[in-house]
Amino acid sequence: MNESKIFLTRVLSIILIAAIPCAILLALYFVTAPRIAEYHEIKLKKSVLDIFSIPYRTEEKQFFGLKLKKVDKNDVRNVFDNSITVETITNQYNEQTEEGEKEKELFMYYKDEELQGIGFIATRLGYGFNKAADISLFICVGSDLETVKGIEVLDHAETPGLGGRMTEEKFKIQFVGKKLKPKLSIVRGRKTTGSNEVHAITGASYTSKGIEDIINEAMQAFWREMEADKG
């Protein structure tokens, strides 16, 4: 009888020990999930507005003597909703949606009823530090559908200091004005000469090649989808 009680006590103790951290993690998830979702929402909308040079309000905050700019989230939402047209087309590039249909969101900006550009999200598995995590890019082209207006890194898990440098403005600004037809080329060890060439990230050949592939594959799919949508 005593042995049964000891066994039962040990089992209950193990269950309790396992249940407590699980409960903590579950509570943390419910607390942080809305904040994470909001972070990604604002980052995407802010990226779209930045690429199209559409202003929104920011607030200046003091933090330990440093001046930091804080984005007015409500204004970002309002400006985005009033300025950007969002449409959905058949998607042959990204993963399927929960509904089982392949769809892609297009973010379009019109000024004086003239199309200024179209952007969309392209996602692929990473190439560097964490090959199981996605690289997610926002790619934006002008009204000719082949000149880059800008790119933004929405998510990645590449090696900090190497592939992770894809988020640096110095790297991203290279793409502005570049031609995507017949394809984008990321070069190493020499000066860029063509209107479709940008410099690779130093020390991150795999990530650089990955970004090149993501953009080229995404644009090929985008052009096919635009043609199909016309028909």
N, C-alpha and C positions, 0 to 999 in steps of 0.2 A: 504493500500500500504506500509506504514511504517512497519507494522507488518510482511509483506512478506519479506521485505528487511532484517529485524532483524533476521527472521527465516533462510533466505538464508545465511546471514553472519555467524550465529552460526554453521550451517551445514558445511560451507566451512572451518570454523576455526577448527572444530572437525576433518574433513578430513585431514587438513594440520598438525594438532598436531599428528595424527596417522601416517601420511605418512612420516614425518621427521625421527622418530626413525626407521621405517621400512626400509627407504632408507639407513640409517646409518648401520643397521644390514646387509643389503644386500651387501653394499660396503665392510664391514668387512669380510663377507663370501668369496667374490671373491678375497680379498687380502690374507686371511689366509688359504683358502682351499688348494692351491698348497703347501704351507709350511707344513701343517698338513699331507698331502699325502706323501711329501718327508720325513718327520720325521718317519712315520710308515714304509716306504720303507727301509730307512737306518737302523732303529732299527731291523727289521727282518733280513736283510742281515748281519748286525753286529753280531746279536745273533747266526746265523748259523756259521759264521766264528769263533766266540769265542768258541763255543762248540767243533768245530773240531780243535781248536788251530791253525788256519790259520792266520798268521800275516798280518796286514795292517798298513798303515802310520797314525800316529797321530802327532798333532802339539801341542807344549806347549805354552800356553798363560798366560800372567800376568793380573790378575784382582784384583785391590785393594791390591796388595802385595801378593796375593795368586797365586800359580802355578796351572793352570788348563789344562787338556789334551783335545784337540779338535780333533775330528775324521776328517780325510781327506775323505770327502764324495765320491769324484771321484775315489779315490783309493779303497775304500770299494766296489764300484760298479764294478770296473775293476777286482779286486781280486775275488769277488764273481762270476762274469761271467766266469772267467778263471778256477775257481776251483770247482764250484758246478754245478752238473747236475740236472736240474729240469724236472720232468715228471709228467703227470697227469693220475690218475686212477679213476675208478668209485668209488664214495664216498657214503657210507651208513651212515655217521655220521653227517657231517656238514649240514648247510642249503643249499637249492638249489641255484644255480647260477642264474643270470639274464636270461640266455638262457633256464632255466627250467631243465637243466640236473644236476644231482648230481655228482660233481667232487671234487677231492682232489689233491693238489699239493704235490709232494714228493721232498725233497731236499736231494740229494745224493752226497757223497764225495768219490772219488776214489783216491788212492795213489798207484803208480806203478801198475795200472790196477786192484788193489784189493779194493773191497768195504770196506770202513771204517765205514760207518753208514748211516742211513736214518732218516730224520726228517720231521715232518709235523705239521700243526697248528690244534689245537682242541679248539673249542669255545662253551661255555655254559653260561646261565644266572648266575649272581652272587648269593651269599648266605648271605652276611652280610649287610653292610650299604645301598647298593643300589641293590636290587634284580631285578631291571628292566634293569641293565647294565650288559654287558658281561664280563666274564673272558676269556681271550684268552691266551692259552699256546702254546709255541713251544716245542714239545716233540721229543727228538732225541734218537734213539737206535743204538746199534752196529750192526755189520754184522750178528750176530746171531738172530737179530730182537726181542730180549727179555731182553737185558742188557742195562740199561740207560747210555747214554753218557752225557746227560745233559738235563735240562729243562730251559726255560726262560719265564718270564711273559711278554707278549707283551702288554696287556691291562687289566685294572681292575678298579673297583670303590668300592673296599671293604673299611671297616672302617680304617682310618689312625691310626697307632699305634697298631692295632689288626690284622684283616685280611690283611690289607695292607702290613704287614711285610712279606708276601709271596715273595716280591721282594728282600728281604735281601739275601746276598750271603750265610750267615750262614744256612739259610733254604734250599736254592736251591742246595747247594753243597752236602747235604745229599743223594740226589737221584743218584748221579754219582756212577755207578757200581752196583746199586741195580737190582734185578731180577723182572721182571714183570709177570712171570708165576708162579703159576696160577693167582695171582693178587697182586698188590701193597697194602700194609697195612700201614696206618698212625696211630701210637699208641700214647696213652696219659698216663701219670702217671707211666711209667715204662721204663726200658732200652730197646733199640731195640735188639732183639736176632736173628731174621731171616734175611736172605739175601734179603728179600723183604720188610723190615720194615724201616720206617723213623719216626722221631718225629713230632708230631703235633705242630702247632703254639700256643704258650701259650696264653690262653684267647680268642682263635678264633676257637672254636670247629666246628662251622658250616662251616666256610671257609675251614678248614682242611679237613673235610669230603667231602666238595664240590670238592676240588682238587683231593682227592682220587677217587671220582666217575668219574670226568672228565677223568683222566688218564686211569683208568680201562676200562671205556666204550669206550674211543677212541682207546685203544690198541686192544680190542676185535674186533672192527670194522676194524681196520687196518689189523689184522691177517686174517680176513675173506676176505677182499679186495685183499690182497696179494695172497691168495690161489686162488681166483676167477680169478685174473689177470694171474696166471700161466696157468690156464685152457684155 
